[in-house]
Amino acid sequence: MALNPQLSANGTPVPFVGEMFVLARDGVEFEIDKIPGAHGGHVKAKGIIYLSNIRMVFVANKAVGDFVAFDIPLLFVHGEKFNQPIFFCYNISGSVEPVVPEGQHRALYSTHSFKILFKEGGCRTFVPLFLNLIASVRQYNQHATYPSQEAAPRVDPLQAAQTPVDEMMRHAYVDPNDPTKIFLQQPTPESQLRRRTYHPQSAENCY
């Protein structure tokens, strides 16, 4: 994970090299725990989810304290589950391992639990694409599995970029009741800055 990833002026995530955005889904509520500075470490916010071949990014409609956005690398997700409660809205829950900065000890960084609640419209477009992307990422990066928190990955989450998404998008089912927006063109021009790494920005790791 990465708290408050870099966003463009219009609020869309600044892409990484090789990243392809698949969809954007507005009208969701996002819950995440173990956020430094948050009350009890728990944050709940409404906003929009962006899904790419590399990651999922939640961008809040309104900042909650210092919390503006949250970045979830697909390679680091585990325990994901699509929940269909009878009396509450459908949601996806799961856990995500932290992106540990170079030189830092894994024990200093906790696994986060997250939940995405679909409060406005259906989710039959979003959910299959999300689950298929996770499965594809794992298939193409089989060494990047984390059976326990102690088996801390020092894997580059950008390895997920090799996951093929073109075929997946061509055959995606579009539910008319799901307000998910599928990107036929990328939301940010290729000429804009693209990030090379999850580590802090510097002149040599961006162009």
N, C-alpha and C positions, 0 to 999 in steps of 0.2 A: 504494500500500500504506500501511498504518498499523500500526505495532507497538503491541501491547497496547491495542486499542480498548476503550472503556468497556463493562463488563459489569454485568448486574444481580446481585442477591444470589444468585440460583440459577445463575449462570454463563452465562445466555443473553445475547447481544449486546443492548445498549440500541438500539432502533430509531431510524432517522432519520424525519423528516417525510416521509410518502408511501411509506415502505418496507413491503413485504409479504414476510414470510418464506414460502418455498415448501416447504422440507424441512430435515431434520436427519439427518445420517448419522454414527452412532457406529462405533467400531471401525476407525478409519483411522489410518494413520501419515502424518505431514506432514513434508516436508523443505523448508527454505528457506535461501538463502544471503545473505551480506552483512548479517548482523544485528550491530549494534554490541555489543561486549562478549562475544559468543559465541566459543568456541574455533574459530579459523580462520574466523570469521564464519558458520559453518554450524550450523544447529539441526535436530535430528530429534526428534520427539515424537509420542506417541500421544494421541488425543483424538477430538473430534467436530467435524464440518464443518456449518455452517449456510449455507444458500443462500437468497438473497432476490432480488428484482427489481433490486437495486442492487449487491450485493456477495456475496462468499463470506467467511465468517469461520471460522477454525480456532481452537478453544479446547482447550488442552492439559489432559489429565487431571491432570498434575502439572507445576508450573513447572520450566522448564529455565533455571536462573540467573534472569535478569530477564525471560525470555520466558514469557508466559502465554497470549497470543492474537495472532493476526495477521489483518489485514483486507485483503482483495483486492477493490478496486473492479472490477466487470465491464468498465467502459469502458476500463480501463487494461490489460486482459489481451491478450496476443498470443502467437502460436506455440503455442497449446494443442494437445495431441495425446493421444488415447486409445491407450495402449500395451498390447498383449496378449502379453507374453513367454511362451515355452513353459515355462520352469522357474521363473519367479517370478510374484508376484501381479500382477494387472492394476493399472494405474495411469494417472493423468492427469498430464502434465507441461506446463509452459508458463512464460511470463515475465510479469511485471507491472511497469509503470512506477510510480515513486514518486509520492505526493501531495506536491507541492512547496509548502511553506508560503509564504504571501504575503510578498514581499520577499526571498525566498531565491533563490539562483542555481541553476538546474537542474543545472549541472555538479557540484554538491556532492552530488547524490543519484544512486545507482546503480540500474540495472534489476536486479530480483531474478529468480532462477529458482526455481520451486517444483515440488514433486511430491506428489501425493496417492496413497497406496498403499492398496488395498482388501484388507485382510488378514483380514477376518471376513465371510464371506458374499459374495453376488454384487454386481453393480453395474449391472444393466440397468435399474434405476429411476433411479438417480442420474445416470449418464452422459448419457442422452438429454436429460434436463431441463437439465443444465448446458450441454450443447452448444447446445440450442435457445435457451436464455436468452442465451448469448453472441451467437448469430446475430441474435436479435431486438434486442438492445441495439445492435448495429452497424447494423442496418437503420434504427432510429429515431434514431440519432446518427451519421450517416455522416461528419460533419465531424470527429468525434473519433477519427481514426485516426493512428497514429504510425509512419510508414515508417522512422524512424531515431530513435536516442536523442537526437540533437541537436534534432529537431523536438519539443521538450519540450512536452507538453500543459499548458496552464494552463486546462484545462476543469474544470468542476465535475462530479465523479463522480456527484453526485446527479441529474444529467440523465437517468441511466438509469431513474429512477423512472417515466418516461412509458411504459416498456416494458409492454405488456399481458401479464399472466400468467394471468388467469382462464381463458381458453380453453385455454391450454397445460396447466394443471393438470387441467382437466376431462377431457382426452384423454390424460393421462399413463398409460403402461403401468406397472403395479405388478408387479414380479417377486417372487414369494413367497420366493425365496432371497436377496433383497436386504433387509437390515434398515433401509433408509432409511425415515424417518418423514415422511410428507407432512402438512403443516399444513392441516387443514380449518378451524381457528380459529387466530388468531395467538397465539404463545406468551406475549406480554406484553400486559396490558390497555392499552386506548387511553388510560386516564387517567394512565399512567405518563409520566415524562419522556421526551421525544423530542428527538433531536439535529437541529439545523438545518444543521450544517456539519461538514466534516472538520477544521476548525481547532480549536485548544484551546478548551475550554469556558469560557463566561462567562455572566453573567446574561442578557445581551441576545440570545444565540444559542440559548437553550434555553427550553423551557417544559414 
